[in-house]
Amino acid sequence: MNMDYSINEKQDLLSLLPNELEELVLSLGEPKYRAKQLFAPMHKGVSPAEISNVGKALVAKLDTVAVYSLPAVRKKLVSAIDGTVKYLFGLADGNSVESVVMKYKHGNTICISSQVGCRMGCAFCASTIGGKVRDLLPSEMLGQIIAAEKDMGERISNVVMMGIGEPLDNYKNVVRFLRLVNCEDGLNIGYRHISLSTCGLADKIDELAKLDLPITLSISLHAYDDAIRSSIMPVNKKWNIDRLLSSCKSYFAKTGRRISFEYTLISGKNDTKEGALALAALLNSRLRGVGDTMPIHVNLIPVNPVDETGFSSSDKKTVERFAETLEKKGIRATVRRRLGADINASCGQLRREEEQKNG
Ligand code: SAH
C-alpha cells in the first residue's frame, strides 16, 4: 500500500494511480477488474459505497483500510457579471482552500490551489500572509476539480494551477496530481490543457523538464531586474532572474512548450515605460538566441490590492503603454481580463476572510 498518501491513517483512495488501486484491490482478495469499477466513478465524485456494481463485501473491506474523501463546498459565490464561480472548499482536517471556475467559449477552466497557505512570501499576495499550513494531497487537488464538476453538473476541460500555494514547493504531490488528472479512465484532461504557475523554483523547473509532460509553464516574473524582484519576491534571493531564465530556456529546449510570464503591474514599482523596455530587452536577450523562435508571452495583471500589502494598481493608461512597449519589441503582451470582479474572484482572499472571522 502507498501510505505516503493517507487521510486519518487510512489509505487515501483518490491519490492512487490505476495500477496502485489494482494492487490494493488484489491485496484485499478481490479480482483485479474491481479496480476499474472503482476508479472511473470515484473520479466522477461517486464514493465506493454508492457504486452499484461493486459488491458490499469489497466496500466493507475497503472501509477498514481506506478512505474516499472529496472537498466539501463550504461557500460558493457566483458572479452576476460573467458566471465565474468561486468555491471555498473544506478539507478532511478542517482546513480550507479556494478554487475558481471561469467560463470561456472554449470550455470551463478551473483555477486550483496546491497548498493550504504558502511560504513564498511575495509582498503583494494574500495567500502567503499566514504562511504555509500544509501541502495538499494529490487527491485534494484532484478533488477540487471533481467536486466543482459535481456541483456544477458541467465538465471542466482546462486546469490552471494558480490558486493558493506554490505548486513546485509541493513537487511530488503535484506531479502525481498531474498524472491522475490525465488518466483516461478518470478526468482525462490532456496535459496541453493544464498550466502550472510558479514563482520560480528553478531547481524544480529543471526536474519538471526531465519529465517532459507537455503542460504549459507560467512564470511569475513581476520585475525586470533583481533589485525590484528581490524586494517583492523573496524567492529571487535564492534563484535570481538569470538563473530562473536559464531554467526556462532549457525547459523550452527540452519540451518545446512555450512559457508564459506573468507580470503584476504595481503602481510606481515596476510599471514605467523604461521598465517595459528593460523587460523586453531581458527576455529577448536571455531567451532568444540567433534563429531561435521561442514564443514569449507576457500576461499583464494589474495588481489586485490586498489590504495588508499597501500596493496599488497601475492605471489603465500605464498598463496599455506597458503592453504596447513590449509588443513593439516583439514580445506578445495581453492584459488579464478580470473575471468575477463582483465576487472578488482572485485567490487567497476568501480563505483569509474566513480565517479572520474564525480566529
Ligand atoms: N505560487 C504560484 C501560483 C499562485 S499565484 C505563483 O507564484 O505563480 C498566481 C498568480 O497570481 C501569480 O503570478 C501571482 O504572483 C499572482 N498574484 C498574487 N497576488 C496577486 C495580487 N494581489 N494581484 C495580482 N496578482 C497576484
Residues whose N, C-alpha, C, O or C-beta is under 5 A from the ligand:
A	BS01	SAH	F124 C125 A126 M161 M162 G163 G165 E166 P167 S197 T198 C199 S220 E262 T264 I301 P302 V303 N304
